[in-house]
Amino acid sequence: MNWQQHWRLRPDTIYLNHGSFGPPPIPVQQARLEWQHKLDEQPMDFFLRQLEPAWFAVRDRLAKFVGTTAANLIFVDNATVGMNIVADSFRLSAGDEVLLTNHEYGAVERIWDRACGLVGAQRKTVELPLPFTTAAETVDRIMSAVTPRTKLIVISHITSPTAVTLPVKEVCAAARERGIATCIDGPHALVQEDVALDALGCDFYTASCHKWLSAPFGTGFLYAAPVHQPNIRPPYLSWGRLPPTKLNNWADEFLWSGTRDYAAILAIPAAIDFIESIGLKTFRAHAHSLARYAREKLCELTGLEPIIPDDPAWYCSMAHVPLPPGSRQPLQENLWQQFHIEIPVVEWNGGRYIRVSCHLYNEQSQVDKLLPALRELLGKEPKPAT
C-alpha cells in the first residue's frame, strides 16, 4: 500500500523522526486550512457563532477516541502545556515528594523541579531496572521508591528518550491502593497504544495529538479525573466562554483564552478519521514490523543490545538501539548534512542511542539507507580513550 501519497514530505529527506515532530497527512492539512479560511473570511461569525459548537463537537470526538467522557478533557497546545497546568494546580506542601522515573522527558523534570521548589517539596527520581524484563519488576521498582511523603507519581506511557512502553495501568492501580495520585505523560501513546482513560485509572493524563495521531501542531489535551477538576486553574485568565454565556465547569475556563487561531484543534477529527480509515491494527502492524527490522539491523551493526526485550508489549513504532560511546550532536547533524536522514541521536543515562520512528509513510528502503550512512559515520569517529 502506497501510504506516502497522503503526505507532502520534502523529497530530499528521509524522515525517521515522527516521534518528535509528526507531519500531518494531506487530509488533515486540508481540514486545518478550511477552518483557517472560515476564520479569515468572517472572524466575527467564526468566533461568536461557529467556534463553541465546533469546539464541543471536536472534544466529543476526541473523548470517544481516548475512552472517556468529554467533560474530563480540555484542549491545550501540547503535552508540555498540560503538564504545566497540572503542576500549577496540584496541591503540594513542604516535605511532600513527587516521584518520577529516570526515563522521563527533560522538560517534565524541569516542570516538577519548579513546582516542588516553590513550596519546599522534593522531586524524587527512581531508576528503573536495566535491561527491562517484566512489567511486574518495573512496577515493583517504582513502588519501592514510594514513601509516606509521596503525593504524586509522574510517569510516561511511552518514554521519549528510551521509547519504552511502561506498565502505567499497573502503576496507577498500585498507587491508588496507597492513596497516591498519578499523572501520565502520554504524547507517544496515542495510536501506538489503545488509550482508554477511564479504564486506566489515572488522575491526570496529558498528550500531544501532533505525534502518532498526526493531527496539526498545536493540538494537545489534558484529562483530569472529576475529583481534581475543581482545583485545575488556567495559566492565564480570559473570558473562558464568551459573554453572556456563564461558566459551568472547569473546562469552560479553557475554551476562550483570547483571540487565537483555533484551526489546528478543530482539525483533530480529520486526523482521527484518517487513522481510522487506515485501521489501527494496520498501522501498528506496519510500524512495528519496520521498527523491528530497524532494531535488528542496527543491533547487527553495533553489536549492542537494546534495553527492552524484542516484544511488542515493550515497543511499537520506535526502535531504540544503543550506539558506541561518543557525542550525540555531531552524529545526528552529520546524518542530516551528509545523507539527509532526519533522526534523533539521544544521550541518556551516560550512553548514546539512536531512535528510529516509523509511520505509514516510512518503508524498509529508508532504513536500508540509514545503515550504511551510520556505519560510515561511526567508522570515522575517534575511538574513545581507554
Helices and strands as residue ranges (DSSP letters): G 3-6, E 14-15, H 26-41, H 43-45, I 46-50, H 51-66, G 70-72, E 73-76, H 79-89, E 97-101, H 106-119, E 122-126, H 135-144, E 150-156, H 168-177, E 181-185, H 197-200, E 204-208, E 220-224, G 226-231, G 250-254, H 263-266, H 268-278, H 280-302, E 318-323, H 328-339, E 341-342, E 345-348, E 351-357, H 364-380
